[in-house]
Amino acid sequence: MRQGQVLDRLKAALVPGQVYRRADLAALSSNVDRHLARLVAEGHLKKLSQGMYLAPRATPFGEALPEETSLLQTFLKDDHFVVYSPSQFNALELGTTQLYNLRVVFNRKRVGEFALGGRTYRFHRWREAPKTLTQEFLIVELLNRLNDLAEDREQILNRLREKLPRFNVRRLNHAASHYGTLSTQKRLTSLLEARETSSKV
């Protein structure tokens, strides 16, 4: 197959906004490195990091950021992760108000801070990771990261104790046992016991 035909086949396979690894495209080319270099030079691909490429997506406001799920799945080679911003703790109404220009990836493989596709991600590795973001998971992560938050920790814990009846206790315990540190598990157990005791008085 001629080089022009191979390039056309590669271009046809690219989805704007999606992220690819070199291995994803190698099956379509007998000389993938040369063809990738050509696609990058022509603007059909953008190199994000070693072995990772973005098919750019244009918008009226400029080039769009990579589709986040595709970016992270490609980077991790795994789909067991959740991504959130610590700013989402504010929606729990526990007294947090800070806004964070950071995305946290709770996952099974990577740890550290990485700049990917125009965003900064902080990866936290754990023995397992959920696929969906829930309120109960956010509560557990808030407790996991409590010492990193700018707000008053005791105030957060007091508000959480007051608002515990709003949340599903079974799901909270499940999230804590699967995704919480030992400190978080003990703290949540203490809060639940204190709430149960006060409700009986």
DAJODA-V787228 format. One record per backbone hydrogen bond with DSSP energy under -1.0 kcal/mol. NH is the residue of the N-H (numbers start at 1). CO is the residue of the C=O. If there is no record, write none. Layout:
nh=NH co=CO
nh=NH co=CO
This chain:
nh=6 co=2
nh=7 co=3
nh=8 co=4
nh=9 co=5
nh=10 co=6
nh=11 co=7
nh=12 co=8
nh=13 co=9
nh=17 co=55
nh=18 co=15
nh=20 co=53
nh=22 co=51
nh=26 co=22
nh=28 co=25
nh=29 co=26
nh=35 co=31
nh=36 co=32
nh=37 co=33
nh=38 co=34
nh=39 co=35
nh=40 co=36
nh=41 co=37
nh=42 co=38
nh=43 co=40
nh=44 co=39
nh=45 co=39
nh=46 co=54
nh=48 co=52
nh=49 co=52
nh=52 co=49
nh=53 co=20
nh=54 co=46
nh=55 co=18
nh=59 co=62
nh=62 co=59
nh=64 co=57
nh=67 co=17
nh=71 co=67
nh=72 co=68
nh=73 co=69
nh=74 co=70
nh=75 co=71
nh=76 co=72
nh=77 co=73
nh=81 co=79
nh=82 co=106
nh=84 co=104
nh=88 co=85
nh=89 co=86
nh=90 co=87
nh=92 co=89
nh=93 co=90
nh=102 co=100
nh=103 co=120
nh=104 co=84
nh=105 co=122
nh=106 co=82
nh=107 co=124
nh=112 co=123
nh=114 co=121
nh=116 co=119
nh=119 co=116
nh=121 co=114
nh=122 co=103
nh=123 co=112
nh=124 co=105
nh=126 co=107
nh=138 co=134
nh=139 co=135
nh=140 co=136
nh=141 co=137
nh=142 co=138
nh=143 co=139
nh=144 co=140
nh=145 co=141
nh=148 co=145
nh=149 co=146
nh=156 co=152
nh=157 co=153
nh=158 co=154
nh=159 co=155
nh=160 co=156
nh=161 co=157
nh=162 co=158
nh=163 co=159
nh=166 co=163
nh=167 co=164
nh=172 co=168
nh=173 co=169
nh=174 co=170
nh=175 co=171
nh=176 co=172
nh=177 co=173
nh=178 co=174
nh=179 co=175
nh=180 co=176
nh=185 co=181
nh=186 co=182
nh=187 co=183
nh=188 co=184
nh=189 co=185
nh=190 co=186
nh=191 co=187
nh=192 co=188
nh=193 co=189
nh=194 co=190
nh=195 co=191
nh=196 co=192
nh=197 co=193
nh=198 co=194
nh=199 co=195
